[in-house]
Amino acid sequence: MKKNVWLLSLILLFASHLSIYGNVVTADSDSIRMRQVFAEMPDSILGILTKYNRLDCIDFIENNLPAKVENRLGGQTELKCLTEDYLSLQLTVSSRVEMKLLPETDGNYYICMARTYSGPIPETTLKLYRQDWTEVEGNKWLKRPEYDDYWQMPDSVSESDVKRWKQMQDMYLIEVTLSADSRSIIFTLQPGEVEYGEAEKMKSVLRPIFFVWNGRRFERQDS
């Protein structure tokens, strides 16, 4: 009888440890989704980072060390932020990358990537990838803002000034940022190569435009 009680206690103790271990594994698996995506992504997506570079970045940042590596161009790349579903990477001195995991309605996920170049005015290339890293056509998941959508007409600024500023833009340079804390993106029209004073005045009437992911595409959020 005593032997049976001892055996039952041993089984219950083992089951308890197995349950705890299982919970730990599940938690870790959830928290490293972006970690896994970044580690296993094709080298061709970023171009100048090898898998070993990416694994080193992950190892450094998870040990609270500066996550800097030497890239294929001989420069420095730094992983700035890594969460369950978000990543921020200073790819080169003049370019940065943000990545966000976006869940689909069927339980899978997409990978949204914003690659911003500063030359010196920021300009972003925004792409959406499937899990196998094939690119999704832009018109299927986002309707981009029109040029006029960025401009406001506050009472403090004349209509003629706004019209003049619009005409000063030779190129439409759009910066896009991904949110680390939500499934949203922000489009911002950057003033072109104009004098500093004019650029600051233009910023006062340029408004950011927000989009939120709905499981299939980004929906615009107008205030």
Helices and strands as residue ranges (DSSP letters): H 2-31, H 33-40, H 43-46, H 51-62, E 68-70, E 76-82, E 86-92, E 95-103, E 109-118, E 122-129, G 138-140, G 147-150, H 159-168, E 173-178, E 184-190, H 196-203, E 209-213, E 218-221
